[in-house]
Amino acid sequence: MNGLSLLKCICEDTRFNILELLQKNKEMSVNEIVLKLKKDQPLVSHHLKALRQCKIVNSKENGKSTMYFISNKEISNLIKEIVKAGEKIAVKCEDPICSC
């Protein structure tokens, strides 16, 4: 996967929020993600499926539930660095155009 394809896979609010949660919590079930994001389960499942198809997220069965986790350390580190960079930029940028 090239860089542009990777960014296309993660550049969506719900997907990035899922990745942020998984980066912090290592692995989570759909129900746990739904509760944290306060989004409908079908929507979260749809985005998890897309992230799995992009090979960004993997899953494993754990009894009756499926646990989701970021597929590798590089992607986990990338998410962490994007969040850090966003926090630094947000502090420095006072122009209204910076707030989306």
Backbone torsions as a table, in degrees:
resi	resn	phi	psi	omega
1	MET	NA	131.8	177.2
2	ASN	-86.3	171.0	-175.7
3	GLY	-59.3	-41.2	-179.1
4	LEU	-64.8	-41.8	177.8
5	SER	-62.3	-40.9	178.3
6	LEU	-61.5	-46.8	-179.9
7	LEU	-63.4	-37.9	177.9
8	LYS	-62.0	-35.6	-179.8
9	CYS	-70.4	-33.8	-174.3
10	ILE	-102.2	-12.6	-175.7
11	CYS	-83.9	68.7	175.6
12	GLU	-152.8	135.1	-172.3
13	ASP	-51.7	-52.5	-176.4
14	THR	-64.5	-43.2	-179.9
15	ARG	-62.5	-44.1	-179.6
16	PHE	-66.2	-38.8	177.7
17	ASN	-63.0	-39.1	175.6
18	ILE	-61.2	-47.4	-179.1
19	LEU	-63.4	-37.8	177.2
20	GLU	-62.2	-44.1	177.5
21	LEU	-62.3	-46.2	-179.1
22	LEU	-65.9	-34.5	178.7
23	GLN	-64.9	-39.2	-178.9
24	LYS	-78.3	-36.0	-172.1
25	ASN	-104.6	-0.4	179.5
26	LYS	70.2	-56.3	175.1
27	GLU	-150.1	147.7	-177.3
28	MET	-149.3	155.1	173.2
29	SER	-86.0	165.8	176.9
30	VAL	-57.7	-44.4	-178.3
31	ASN	-61.4	-39.3	177.9
32	GLU	-65.1	-41.4	179.1
33	ILE	-65.2	-44.0	179.1
34	VAL	-57.7	-46.1	180.0
35	LEU	-62.8	-43.7	-178.5
36	LYS	-67.8	-42.1	-176.5
37	LEU	-84.2	-16.6	-175.9
38	LYS	56.4	47.3	178.5
39	LYS	-123.7	161.7	179.1
40	ASP	-68.4	144.5	-178.2
41	GLN	-59.5	-43.4	179.2
42	PRO	-60.3	-36.3	178.5
43	LEU	-65.8	-46.6	179.4
44	VAL	-62.7	-43.9	179.2
45	SER	-61.8	-40.1	178.0
46	HIS	-59.4	-46.0	-178.8
47	HIS	-71.7	-35.1	174.6
48	LEU	-62.7	-39.7	177.6
49	LYS	-61.5	-44.4	178.9
50	ALA	-62.3	-42.9	179.2
51	LEU	-66.2	-34.4	175.8
52	ARG	-68.2	-41.3	179.3
53	GLN	-62.8	-32.4	177.3
54	CYS	-80.7	-3.3	-179.1
55	LYS	64.8	27.8	177.7
56	ILE	-90.8	-30.9	-179.3
57	VAL	-124.8	142.1	173.0
58	ASN	-117.1	168.6	178.3
59	SER	-139.5	159.4	174.2
60	LYS	-146.4	147.5	178.9
61	GLU	-77.0	138.4	178.3
62	ASN	-137.8	86.3	-175.1
63	GLY	68.3	-121.9	-179.2
64	LYS	-88.7	-9.4	-177.6
65	SER	-113.1	162.7	176.9
66	THR	-109.0	129.7	179.6
67	MET	-101.0	135.7	-179.4
68	TYR	-111.3	145.3	-179.9
69	PHE	-152.7	155.2	177.9
70	ILE	-67.9	136.2	-169.5
71	SER	-67.9	-28.4	178.5
72	ASN	-153.7	165.1	-175.8
73	LYS	-63.1	-35.7	-178.6
74	GLU	-62.0	-43.2	179.6
75	ILE	-68.7	-40.1	177.6
76	SER	-60.4	-45.2	178.2
77	ASN	-64.5	-38.2	178.4
78	LEU	-60.7	-46.0	179.5
79	ILE	-60.5	-44.7	179.5
80	LYS	-60.7	-42.6	-179.2
81	GLU	-69.3	-37.1	177.4
82	ILE	-63.1	-43.6	178.7
83	VAL	-61.8	-46.2	178.9
84	LYS	-60.6	-46.4	179.9
85	ALA	-61.9	-41.1	178.7
86	GLY	-61.6	-39.8	178.8
87	GLU	-66.0	-40.4	179.5
88	LYS	-67.9	-43.7	-178.9
89	ILE	-66.4	-42.0	-178.5
90	ALA	-60.6	-35.8	179.7
91	VAL	-70.0	-38.7	-175.8
92	LYS	-81.2	-29.1	-174.3
93	CYS	-92.1	112.5	179.7
94	GLU	-103.9	-5.0	179.1
95	ASP	-69.8	132.9	-179.7
96	PRO	-56.4	-23.2	-179.9
97	ILE	-67.8	-21.2	-179.4
98	CYS	-74.3	-22.7	-179.4
99	SER	-93.6	118.2	-178.0
100	CYS	-95.5	NA	NA
